[in-house]
């Protein structure tokens, strides 16, 4: 029986790999790359705009 720590770490990773594989089958990878870049840029702008 696996220990709880490895389940807490491994389960989200396995789910994210499965979701990513499913998205690649449905959506073109270039669209996914653009979405990833847009989310990354939005997060960066939000972090830069925060008051220190």
C-alpha positions as CSV (number, residue, x, y, z in Angstrom):
1,X,0.0,0.0,0.0
2,X,1.5,3.4,-1.0
3,X,2.0,5.9,1.7
4,X,-0.3,9.0,1.8
5,X,2.5,11.4,0.9
6,X,3.1,9.8,-2.4
7,X,-0.6,9.7,-3.1
8,X,-0.9,13.4,-2.4
9,X,1.9,14.2,-4.7
10,X,1.3,11.6,-7.5
11,X,-2.4,11.8,-7.9
12,X,-2.6,15.5,-9.1
13,X,0.3,14.8,-11.4
14,X,-1.3,11.8,-13.0
15,X,-4.6,13.7,-13.3
16,X,-2.9,16.6,-15.0
17,X,-1.1,14.3,-17.5
18,X,-4.4,12.6,-18.3
19,X,-6.2,16.0,-18.8
20,X,-3.3,17.2,-21.0
21,X,-3.5,14.1,-23.1
22,X,-7.2,14.5,-23.5
23,X,-6.9,18.2,-24.5
24,X,-4.2,17.4,-27.1
25,X,-6.6,14.9,-28.7
26,X,-9.4,17.5,-28.9
27,X,-7.6,20.9,-29.3
28,X,-4.7,21.7,-31.6
29,X,-1.4,21.9,-29.7
30,X,-0.7,25.4,-31.1
31,X,-3.9,26.7,-29.6
32,X,-3.0,25.2,-26.3
33,X,0.4,26.9,-26.4
34,X,-1.2,30.3,-27.1
35,X,-3.5,29.8,-24.2
36,X,-0.6,28.8,-21.9
37,X,1.3,31.9,-23.0
38,X,-1.7,34.1,-22.5
39,X,-2.3,32.8,-18.9
40,X,1.4,33.2,-18.1
41,X,1.4,36.8,-19.4
42,X,-1.7,37.6,-17.4
43,X,-0.2,36.2,-14.3
44,X,3.0,38.1,-14.9
45,X,1.1,41.4,-15.4
46,X,-0.9,40.8,-12.3
47,X,2.2,40.2,-10.2
48,X,3.9,43.3,-11.7
49,X,0.9,45.5,-11.0
50,X,0.5,44.6,-7.4
51,X,1.6,47.2,-4.8
52,X,4.7,46.1,-2.9
